[in-house]
């Protein structure tokens, strides 16, 4: 999630963090996931789901790393997202209640990249079937919003990726 770049010692890879957070939402049984990326002086990504939610204790453990609700080893994703965001001068915040979780991650624009966001949307759309995802991108030049169901065929996922690439290109032209 952090890459070396001559502009800064740490660059936060927003699409990679979003993929990690969406994967967590799918693991939590979410039927609806909302992803919003706002791009200005600060890049902010919000991933909101209607999954089982997290207790305060689970949030603290997840932020420390090594904690997972899955039977397989792991549990480092949220901790790595936070570490990468903080290293780039940003932050990660988790809010959760009885149902659902909202994770907000941000970093200064100069230390964050949203390149390859279309690849992230493609990967999400190929995820486990049965989840509705709404992806919104906002920038100083405009924005767009798309909704799709996960479990898309490879053909449909590629078409979705092309749509996102076109929207991203339109944003860079404005």
Helices and strands as residue ranges (DSSP letters): E 2-5, E 8-13, H 14-27, E 32-39, E 42-49, H 56-64, H 77-87, E 91-96, E 101-108, G 109-111, E 112-113, H 117-125, E 132-139, E 142-149, H 154-173
